[in-house]
Amino acid sequence: MKQPTASPVERLAVRSEAAVARVRKLRESPIPVIEVGAATCGRAAGALETITGFEQALADNGVEAEIRRVGCLGHCYAEPLVTIRYPGFPPLLYQKIGAGEAGILVRSFLKDGSDPCYEYLIGALEPDENFPTLMDYPRYLFEKRVVMEHCGLIDPEDIDHYLAVGGYRALAAGLEKSGEWVLEEVKAANLRGRGGAGFPAGRKWEIARAVDRNPKLVICNGDEGDPGAYMDRTLLESNPHQVLEGLALAALAVGAPSALLYIRAEYPLAVEIMEHAIAAAERENLLGDDIMGSGVSLEVSVFKGSGAFVCGEETALIQSLEGRRGMPQPRPPYPAVAGLNDLPTVINNVKTLSTVPSIIRNGHQWFTGIGTEHSPGTAIFSVVGEVEYPGLVEVPMGATLEHLVFDVCGGIKDGKALKAVQIGGPSGGCLPASLLETEIDFDSLKKVGAMMGSGGLVVMNEDTCMVEVARYFTDFTQGESCGKCTYCRIGTHHLREILQSITVGEGRLEELDDLEEISRAVIRGSLCSLGKTAPNPVLTTLRFFKDEYLAHLEEKRCPARMCRSLIAYYIDLEACARGCDACVACCPTEAIFTTSNRKKAIDQEKCVKCGECVYACPPEYDAVRRVSPPGLIPDQGIEPLPADDKDEA
Amino acid sequence: MLEQLLAGLEPSERAAIDDEELQILKDVEAEMPVFAAERSQLLPILQHIQGRHGYLPKLALQMVADYLGVTIGKVYGIATFYNQFKFNPPGRNPIKVCLGTACHVKGGEIILENFERRLEITEGQTSPDREYSLERVACIGCCALAPAVVVGDKVEAYVTPSKVEGIITEIEVRKAMAAREQERNEAANG
């Protein structure tokens, strides 16, 4: 069926050239272009209000400019992010642009190009003499962006943007050569599955390809459920065509005529953008029937996951596709041999598939040159919690945790001390500061009891209680346990109950041994990795932070002063200012009253320990104290102001 | 299908169905044939009903079961397995408090408590006037903006107990403004 006129590569070259020309024309347009990062996180920070602000200000000032929505750069701390392309200036990236700042940018800069508003500027996207460039910042300098290279810089809803940066070239090359060639390249690159377990993708494809039963199916696993990780969503929302190209290459390598994107229903924007991208790619004949005249066809559809953490597990995901409860099944047979409807089914994570096009484009030697010997390539982490610059970070495998937290993400906020790094979500573990030299790759992390997992990384400072963190994760896995295996179902329940009792100060010392014993039983007695890894947070905190458990048990004290049953707030009368009412208004339970000397005090009966008064108290007084155990509140001889005085107060 | 189902109910059960629920059931009956009567369509069908009406009425589950030729027990068992499905009508202002890791560390639990106290309902409930519903969600993927809350479709970042108060006040003020507007329009038209 091959058309004699032009090969896929030739056809794509013609199309790409047109895309390059169109995108260049857009970028070099005589009127300024405003690009607003409007993925889910940008929207949460107010990107849609920013867009309205720009529209309003442009109209009010009679300025002509084009507003475009782009994806997410991963710099969540600086949202909403705006890039302005003004003729005669390099493209400039601005941070924290709300509707008000949008108005200022229009009046000072976009109107006549007089003042590029340095106060909101991060830097120029391209090297320039007059502006600092992004490469001058540690964040950009240390990152190695392979998968996220174009995120936030291209319009996810305009296929020309992806084509203009070399998009679908890998697919064209694959179609021109063969599926075997794609398979061999990915195998030689030793691309390991980015979903957490690290199984080589090429090996998975090979198994499915070798099975003599058809039709085969390739599934992109976008059921990202780890509470604290959101890079899959960002890749789906910010560069959907890269995912599709990877998916098409996987299908080609496996020999599958159809592919499926399994995306959480909680990610409505990702679903919308992917559906839009599939339609666009089909219109351009980059997907669908007889792709670029190669004779190869691929039908792609979206399935919305209904919100079950366990469905990230391959066999559970397949169960849910069949309209059942998402309960994992014993393996073997592996899905690659017998998956959906008993046919060979390859399931790859969004990050894995997004990496594939770059491997095919640049060759496997290029890929193995990045990262470590056994874990080549890059790792994407969502670094959140108490760091200065939280967000998505892509670094080469083998970088140390210390490098990631301190060099790339700017260290700990407010000059506090780092206590722990929670890595890998509910399946991972809490690593103490002493293990910061651990290299980030699949094997090193396993050795210290954590896991790569899906790439969630929560940085915790001295104010986070490790017992409480273990309780939180156990509570999560308990709720998400599908209930199939007794040890997972009941074991996690008991773990949670014990941890709960410790955090409220009712635990018993001998229960520490119970925690370990139950944990080991859950690991041994569970079928899937949800259960096998569920005790990791408990075991790692017990191993590295046993003193905190002991403080809770023996002294009824929470060293981090986080567990609310074990703390109390009081106002230091020495520091409190006469007549100041800042804390009174903020208290949600009206627990703060005026004392006889017209200062403030907290009624411990009414106090719910939300901590709001700590923030409300003006920094020059800083009078609210938090203590653990609650018995440490000093007797300050407080008496309420007599009722008849209150009118004057 | 719906008529038969209703005919088979006890009079008291029949009386418990209000107009709103009846309309939902009629919609379900009309839209069901869009989906193939196959087991693999179960989740898409449930998602469709949930997406359009905000919850899955019990009789709608029965209709889905009949359509696919499985028992209602099977359908209910599967629907309750997944977090997405709700079985009570949502409030006009659904509030979802994120309790993902980052939000939890930054006090998401306290935020949930403040909503519970302010709205006088507990997590998973809808206020009696159907104005608000409150639920906890595992992670909405806005970890760098923690603690986060979703009110309607809008994500609120860096929520504090005072901001909880502000969010509710804003809804109340908007409601009052809309009511005044309507009154004025009615006065102008009448």
Interface residues (C-beta under 8 A of the other chain):
Chain A: T40 C41 R43 A44 A45 G46 C76 Y77 E79 E224 G225 D226 P227 G228 A229 Y230 R233 A265 E266 Y267 F303 K304 S306 G307 A308 F309 S320 L321 E322 G323 R324 R325 G326 S382 V384 G385 E386 P390 G391 Q422 G425 G456 V458 M460 T464 V469 Y472 F473 F476 E480 C482 C586 P588 T589 V608 C610 G611 E612 Y615 A616
Chain B: E38 R39 S40 Q41 L42 L43 P44 L46 Q47 G77 I78 F81 Y82 N83 Q84 F85 L99 G100 T101 A102 H104 V105 K106 G107 I110 E113 N114 R117 R118 V137 A138 C139 I140 G141 C142 C143 A144 L145 A146 A148 V155 E156 A157 T160 P161 S162 V164 E165
